[in-house]
Amino acid sequence: MKIPTARIKELRDHSRAGIMDCRNALLETKGDMEKALQLLKQRSLFQVESKAKRSATQGIIKAYV
């Protein structure tokens, strides 16, 4: 199934997700915009949760003014 670039752009404007993420979401939902938005929200929540568990235990922060 080919997704028109206008649909990908519209989904990207609503979700602020990457182009390939929007394209893949539309392909998985067979072009349904609302289901694609829900799918992107579920994926982004999963990514946020996985990144929240990480902690930075080493490193240096410098500022030069």
N, C-alpha and C positions, 0 to 999 in steps of 0.2 A: 504494500500500500504506500503510495506516495503522498506525503503531507505537503501542502502548499506553504511556501515560506511566509506568506501573510498570516497563516494560522500560528506558525511557530513564533513569529514576531508578536502577535497578539497575546499569546500565552506568556511569552517572556516579559512583556510590559506589565502583565498582571502579577506575575510571580517573582520577577527579578532573578530567576534561575538562569543557568547557562543555556546556550543554544542547543547543545547536544542533549542536555537533560530534558529540555522542553520537547525536542524532537522525539526522544525515546519514550517519554511519557505519552505523547500523542499517538505514537505507534502502538504502544501497549494497550491504550484505551480505544483504539480504532478511530481516532479523530474526535472523540468526545471531550470538549473543552472542560466541562465541570469535573468529570472524572479525572482528567489529567491534572487539574489544579489540586484535587484531593490527594492524588498519588504523589505529587511533588511535595505537598505539605507533610505527608507521612514520612517520606524519605528525608526531608530536611530535619524533622524532629529526631529521627534516628541518628543523623549525623551530629546534631547538637549534643545529644545525650552521650554519644561515644567520645566526643571531644571534651566534654565536661569532666569526665573521669580522669583525664590526664592531668599531671601536675609537673611543673618545672621545678626540679630540685637543684639543678646546677646551672650556672651561667653568670654572665656579667652584663650589667646595664650601665652604659656610659652616656654622658651628655657633654657636648662641647659647644660652648656658647661664645 
